[in-house]
Amino acid sequence: MNTKAENFKRLAEKRVTECVKKIRLISNLSNKNNYEYTEEQTKKIIRALEIEILILKEKFNGDSGDQEFTFKLDD
């Protein structure tokens, strides 16, 4: 029988590992031999990730507000 703490640990380990892998895949986009991008685009990517980290921190600090975020490079 799984407790809430066990479920949290199991899911946190899985989800954080997946997230780190995805961030590493995003960092692969920095390879100028394979991709062409602007400084503005890179700033948007980094800012989007920073915003999500801020939302994550707020939720763990008790702010349960649901915040939806959709990422787009072009307006």
C-alpha positions as a Markdown table, in Angstrom:
| # | Residue | x | y | z |
|---|---|---|---|---|
| 1 | Met | 0.0 | 0.0 | 0.0 |
| 2 | Asn | 1.4 | 3.4 | -1.1 |
| 3 | Thr | 1.3 | 6.3 | 1.2 |
| 4 | Lys | 1.0 | 9.9 | 0.0 |
| 5 | Ala | 4.7 | 10.4 | 0.8 |
| 6 | Glu | 5.7 | 7.3 | -1.2 |
| 7 | Asn | 3.5 | 8.5 | -4.1 |
| 8 | Phe | 5.1 | 11.9 | -3.9 |
| 9 | Lys | 8.6 | 10.5 | -4.0 |
| 10 | Arg | 7.9 | 8.1 | -6.8 |
| 11 | Leu | 6.2 | 10.7 | -9.0 |
| 12 | Ala | 8.7 | 13.5 | -8.1 |
| 13 | Glu | 11.7 | 11.4 | -9.1 |
| 14 | Lys | 10.0 | 10.4 | -12.4 |
| 15 | Arg | 8.8 | 13.8 | -13.3 |
| 16 | Val | 11.9 | 15.7 | -12.4 |
| 17 | Thr | 14.1 | 13.3 | -14.3 |
| 18 | Glu | 11.8 | 13.7 | -17.4 |
| 19 | Cys | 11.9 | 17.5 | -17.0 |
| 20 | Val | 15.8 | 17.5 | -16.8 |
| 21 | Lys | 15.9 | 15.4 | -19.9 |
| 22 | Lys | 13.6 | 17.8 | -21.8 |
| 23 | Ile | 15.7 | 20.8 | -20.6 |
| 24 | Arg | 18.8 | 19.1 | -22.0 |
| 25 | Leu | 17.0 | 18.6 | -25.3 |
| 26 | Ile | 16.2 | 22.3 | -25.4 |
| 27 | Ser | 19.8 | 23.1 | -24.7 |
| 28 | Asn | 20.8 | 21.0 | -27.7 |
| 29 | Leu | 19.1 | 23.7 | -29.8 |
| 30 | Ser | 22.0 | 26.0 | -29.0 |
| 31 | Asn | 24.2 | 24.1 | -31.5 |
| 32 | Lys | 24.7 | 26.6 | -34.2 |
| 33 | Asn | 25.9 | 23.9 | -36.6 |
| 34 | Asn | 22.4 | 22.5 | -36.7 |
| 35 | Tyr | 20.2 | 25.5 | -35.9 |
| 36 | Glu | 19.8 | 29.2 | -36.7 |
| 37 | Tyr | 18.2 | 31.5 | -34.1 |
| 38 | Thr | 18.2 | 35.0 | -32.8 |
| 39 | Glu | 19.2 | 36.3 | -29.4 |
| 40 | Glu | 15.6 | 37.4 | -28.9 |
| 41 | Gln | 14.4 | 33.8 | -29.5 |
| 42 | Thr | 16.9 | 32.5 | -26.9 |
| 43 | Lys | 15.8 | 35.1 | -24.4 |
| 44 | Lys | 12.2 | 34.0 | -24.9 |
| 45 | Ile | 13.0 | 30.4 | -24.3 |
| 46 | Ile | 15.0 | 31.1 | -21.1 |
| 47 | Arg | 12.3 | 33.5 | -19.8 |
| 48 | Ala | 9.6 | 30.9 | -20.4 |
| 49 | Leu | 11.5 | 28.4 | -18.4 |
| 50 | Glu | 12.3 | 30.9 | -15.6 |
| 51 | Ile | 8.5 | 31.8 | -15.4 |
| 52 | Glu | 7.6 | 28.1 | -15.0 |
| 53 | Ile | 10.2 | 27.7 | -12.2 |
| 54 | Leu | 8.8 | 30.8 | -10.4 |
| 55 | Ile | 5.3 | 29.3 | -10.7 |
| 56 | Leu | 6.6 | 26.0 | -9.3 |
| 57 | Lys | 8.2 | 27.8 | -6.4 |
| 58 | Glu | 5.0 | 29.7 | -5.7 |
| 59 | Lys | 2.9 | 26.5 | -5.7 |
| 60 | Phe | 5.3 | 24.7 | -3.2 |
| 61 | Asn | 5.1 | 27.8 | -1.0 |
| 62 | Gly | 1.3 | 27.5 | -0.8 |
| 63 | Asp | 0.0 | 29.6 | -3.7 |
| 64 | Ser | -2.4 | 27.3 | -5.4 |
| 65 | Gly | -3.4 | 29.6 | -8.2 |
| 66 | Asp | -3.7 | 27.9 | -11.5 |
| 67 | Gln | -1.6 | 29.7 | -14.1 |
| 68 | Glu | -1.7 | 28.6 | -17.7 |
| 69 | Phe | 1.3 | 29.3 | -19.9 |
| 70 | Thr | 1.7 | 28.7 | -23.6 |
| 71 | Phe | 5.0 | 29.2 | -25.3 |
| 72 | Lys | 5.4 | 30.8 | -28.7 |
| 73 | Leu | 8.5 | 32.3 | -30.3 |
| 74 | Asp | 6.6 | 34.5 | -32.7 |
| 75 | Asp | 3.9 | 36.9 | -31.6 |
